[in-house]
Amino acid sequence: MRDRYKKSMRTLDKVVKKLIESRELIASFGDLLKSSGLTIAELEVLYTIKLKQKTQPSEIADYLLKERAIISRCVRSLNEKSLIDYHYDDSDRRKVFISLTKEGEEVLELF
């Protein structure tokens, strides 16, 4: 019985240490995110653009399973921060494609 108790306590100690490490990691990620001036949603959009290269906001919304209005706000904000560029389709000016700028790529390297 005593051995089981000791083993349980060692396991509990390991779990607590992992929780502390996780909290520290989350805190440092939060600090990095805050210093970059990005929201989590904007970071998700940047990573998706990096993954998909030149893409449309609707594709990003579908990929991230988020409402298009949320993605539109993120895209507008990222464009204002010069992290993405708009590209319009020559045959249909209503189609907008977006891609990362050099600054956008540099920001992603921080993460």
C-alpha positions as CSV (number, residue, x, y, z in Angstrom):
1,M,0.0,0.0,0.0
2,R,2.8,2.4,0.9
3,D,4.6,1.7,-2.4
4,R,1.4,2.6,-4.3
5,Y,1.1,5.8,-2.4
6,K,4.7,6.8,-3.2
7,K,4.2,5.9,-6.8
8,S,1.1,8.0,-6.9
9,M,2.9,10.9,-5.3
10,R,5.7,10.7,-7.8
11,T,3.2,10.7,-10.7
12,L,1.4,13.7,-9.1
13,D,4.7,15.5,-8.8
14,K,5.4,14.9,-12.5
15,V,2.0,16.2,-13.5
16,V,2.3,19.3,-11.4
17,K,5.7,20.0,-12.9
18,K,4.3,19.6,-16.4
19,L,1.4,22.0,-15.5
20,I,3.9,24.6,-14.3
21,E,6.0,24.2,-17.5
22,S,2.8,24.6,-19.5
23,R,1.8,27.7,-17.7
24,E,5.2,29.2,-18.3
25,L,5.1,28.3,-21.9
26,I,1.6,29.8,-22.3
27,A,2.7,33.0,-20.5
28,S,5.8,33.4,-22.7
29,F,3.6,32.8,-25.8
30,G,1.2,35.5,-24.5
31,D,4.0,37.9,-24.0
32,L,5.3,37.2,-27.5
33,L,1.9,37.6,-29.0
34,K,1.3,40.9,-27.1
35,S,4.7,42.3,-28.2
36,S,3.9,41.4,-31.9
37,G,0.6,43.3,-31.7
38,L,-1.3,40.4,-33.1
39,T,-4.4,38.6,-31.9
40,I,-4.6,34.8,-31.9
41,A,-7.1,35.0,-34.7
42,E,-4.7,37.1,-36.8
43,L,-1.9,34.7,-36.1
44,E,-4.1,31.8,-37.3
45,V,-4.8,33.7,-40.5
46,L,-1.1,34.4,-41.1
47,Y,-0.2,30.8,-40.6
48,T,-3.0,29.7,-42.9
49,I,-1.8,32.1,-45.6
50,K,1.7,30.8,-45.2
51,L,0.4,27.2,-45.6
52,K,-1.9,27.9,-48.6
53,Q,0.3,30.6,-50.2
54,K,-1.9,32.9,-52.3
55,T,-5.4,32.3,-51.1
56,Q,-8.8,33.9,-50.7
57,P,-10.4,35.0,-47.4
58,S,-13.3,32.6,-47.9
59,E,-10.8,29.7,-48.2
60,I,-9.2,30.8,-44.9
61,A,-12.6,31.0,-43.2
62,D,-13.5,27.5,-44.4
63,Y,-10.1,26.1,-43.4
64,L,-10.2,27.6,-39.9
65,L,-13.9,26.9,-39.5
66,K,-14.5,30.6,-38.6
67,E,-17.1,33.1,-39.7
68,R,-16.2,35.1,-42.8
69,A,-16.8,38.4,-40.9
70,I,-14.1,37.4,-38.4
71,I,-11.6,36.6,-41.2
72,S,-12.5,39.8,-43.0
73,R,-11.6,41.9,-39.9
74,C,-8.4,40.0,-39.4
75,V,-7.4,40.4,-43.1
76,R,-8.2,44.1,-42.9
77,S,-6.1,44.5,-39.7
78,L,-3.2,42.5,-41.2
79,N,-3.2,44.6,-44.3
80,E,-3.2,47.8,-42.2
81,K,-0.1,46.3,-40.4
82,S,1.5,45.6,-43.8
83,L,1.7,41.9,-43.1
84,I,-0.3,40.8,-46.1
85,D,-1.0,42.1,-49.6
86,Y,-4.2,42.1,-51.7
87,H,-4.1,40.7,-55.3
88,Y,-7.1,41.1,-57.5
89,D,-8.0,38.6,-60.2
90,D,-7.6,40.1,-63.7
91,S,-10.7,38.5,-65.1
92,D,-12.9,39.1,-62.1
93,R,-12.0,42.1,-59.9
94,R,-14.4,40.8,-57.2
95,K,-12.0,38.0,-56.5
96,V,-9.4,39.0,-54.0
97,F,-6.4,36.9,-53.2
98,I,-4.0,37.5,-50.3
99,S,-0.4,36.6,-49.6
100,L,2.2,37.4,-47.0
101,T,4.5,40.3,-47.3
102,K,8.1,40.1,-46.3
103,E,7.2,41.7,-43.0
104,G,4.4,39.0,-42.5
105,E,7.0,36.3,-43.1
106,E,9.3,37.9,-40.6
107,V,6.6,38.1,-37.9
108,L,5.8,34.4,-38.4
109,E,9.5,33.6,-37.8
110,L,9.1,34.9,-34.3
111,F,6.7,32.1,-33.5
